[in-house]
Structures are given as structure tokens and as C-alpha cells.
Amino acid sequence: MWVGWQPTMARAALLAGAQLSSYDHTKYEMKRLGWMQDGVRLHVIASLVAGIVTLVATQPADTIKTRIMAHKHDGTKHFYAGPLDCLRQTVQRDGWIGLYRGSLASYLRFGPHFIIALPLWEQCRRVLGLGFV
């Protein structure tokens, strides 16, 4: 029942840290450089960047989580001794790029979610009188 909880928690922490920080920083830099003014277009582009940054940050933990959870646990010997063993075996077998296997599928999940959620968050801030970040 608790199989894979450690990489799941690591992934959640990485996702939370990467998503909003990269979104806000992208918006800030694009406005500061004069490339765009605040508005929905800027929010959508910042959402796309946040999706890519979040993917890069979370995909290794997601890959480890998936491999640990997909392995049959019959109560006897486990294929992986834990998340660090899974990381070690994956890097030995596939190299560091092996941690990013399935990245396209992950981005196809993150991208649309971020494009809807983050600009919607901005509009809620505007309606509540908090202004744009």
C-alpha cells in the first residue's frame, strides 16, 4: 500500500517549488525586458515555460516512482531496495537520460493543466482585487 511514497513526496515538493517560481519569474523577466505587457498572452507563455521547468524538475522523481510502483511486490524479494537503488540502477542501465523517459507524455499532461490553471489563477487574483503578480 505504501510502495513508492518517498519518490511521490519528492515529486510533489519539486512540482510545487518549480511550478509557481518559474511561472512568476518568467512573467517578471518578460515584463522587465519589455518583451510583453501583463495580460492573458503573457500568462499563457509563462505557463508553457513553467510546464517545461516543472517537467525537468519532476521527471526523475516521476520515473523512479513509476518504476518502483510498477514492479511486482509479492512479499518476497523486491527488484529495487528503495528509491536510491532505483536511481542507481536506472542511471547504470540507461544513463542520466533514462530518468527522463516518458517526458513527452508528462508534458502533455502538465502543459494543458498549466495553461488553464495559471491564467485562471491570475484572473481570480484580479477579481479579488489582488492584482497581477
C-alpha positions in Angstrom: 0.0 0.0 0.0 2.8 2.4 0.8 5.0 1.4 -2.1 6.5 4.5 -3.8 5.6 7.1 -1.2 9.1 8.6 -1.0 9.5 9.5 -4.6 5.9 10.6 -4.7 6.6 13.1 -1.8 9.8 14.2 -3.5 7.9 14.8 -6.8 5.2 16.8 -5.0 7.8 19.1 -3.4 9.7 19.6 -6.6 6.4 20.3 -8.5 5.3 22.9 -6.0 8.6 24.6 -6.0 9.2 24.6 -9.7 5.7 25.5 -10.9 4.9 28.8 -9.3 8.5 30.1 -9.0 9.2 29.5 -12.7 5.8 31.0 -13.7 6.3 34.2 -11.7 9.9 34.6 -12.7 9.1 34.2 -16.4 6.4 36.8 -16.1 8.7 39.2 -14.2 11.6 38.8 -16.6 9.4 39.2 -19.8 7.9 42.4 -18.4 11.2 43.7 -17.1 12.9 43.2 -20.5 9.9 44.8 -22.3 9.1 41.8 -24.3 5.4 41.7 -23.2 3.0 43.6 -21.1 0.9 41.9 -18.5 -2.2 40.1 -19.8 -3.5 36.7 -20.9 -0.9 36.2 -23.6 1.9 36.7 -21.1 0.2 34.3 -18.7 -0.1 31.6 -21.3 3.5 31.8 -22.4 4.7 31.9 -18.7 2.5 28.8 -18.2 4.2 27.0 -21.0 7.7 27.8 -19.6 6.5 26.7 -16.1 5.4 23.4 -17.6 8.8 22.8 -19.1 10.7 23.8 -15.9 8.4 21.6 -13.8 8.9 18.7 -16.2 12.7 19.0 -15.9 12.5 19.2 -12.1 10.0 16.4 -11.5 10.5 13.8 -14.3 13.4 12.0 -12.5 11.3 11.5 -9.3 8.3 10.6 -11.5 10.3 7.9 -13.4 11.6 6.4 -10.1 8.1 6.4 -8.6 6.7 4.7 -11.7 9.4 2.1 -11.8 9.0 1.3 -8.1 5.2 1.1 -8.2 5.1 -0.9 -11.4 7.4 -3.6 -10.0 5.5 -6.6 -8.7 5.6 -6.8 -4.9 4.8 -10.3 -3.9 6.1 -10.1 -0.4 9.4 -11.7 -1.2 12.4 -10.0 -2.8 12.0 -6.6 -4.3 13.8 -5.6 -7.5 14.7 -2.2 -6.1 15.8 -1.8 -2.5 14.4 1.7 -2.4 14.3 5.0 -4.4 18.1 5.5 -4.3 18.7 1.9 -5.6 16.2 2.5 -8.3 18.0 5.8 -9.2 21.4 4.0 -9.3 20.1 1.1 -11.4 18.4 3.4 -13.8 21.5 5.6 -14.3 23.7 2.5 -14.7 21.4 0.9 -17.2 20.1 3.9 -19.2 22.4 6.8 -18.3 21.1 10.1 -16.8 18.8 10.5 -19.9 16.9 7.3 -18.7 15.4 9.4 -15.9 13.6 11.5 -18.5 11.9 8.6 -20.2 8.3 9.5 -20.8 8.9 13.2 -20.7 6.6 13.9 -23.7 3.7 12.2 -22.0 4.4 14.1 -18.8 4.5 17.5 -20.7 1.3 16.6 -22.5 -0.2 16.3 -19.0 1.5 19.4 -17.5 1.1 21.7 -20.4 -2.7 21.9 -20.8 -3.2 21.9 -17.0 -0.8 24.8 -16.5 -2.3 26.7 -19.5 -5.7 26.6 -17.9 -4.8 26.7 -14.1 -2.3 29.5 -14.0 -4.0 32.1 -16.1 -7.2 31.3 -14.3 -5.4 31.9 -11.0 -4.3 35.3 -12.4 -7.9 36.2 -13.2 -9.1 35.1 -9.7 -6.4 37.4 -8.3 -7.7 40.3 -10.4 -11.4 39.7 -9.4 -10.4 39.6 -5.8 -8.5 42.9 -6.2 -5.1 41.4 -5.6 -3.8 42.5 -9.0 -1.3 40.7 -11.2 2.0 39.4 -9.8 
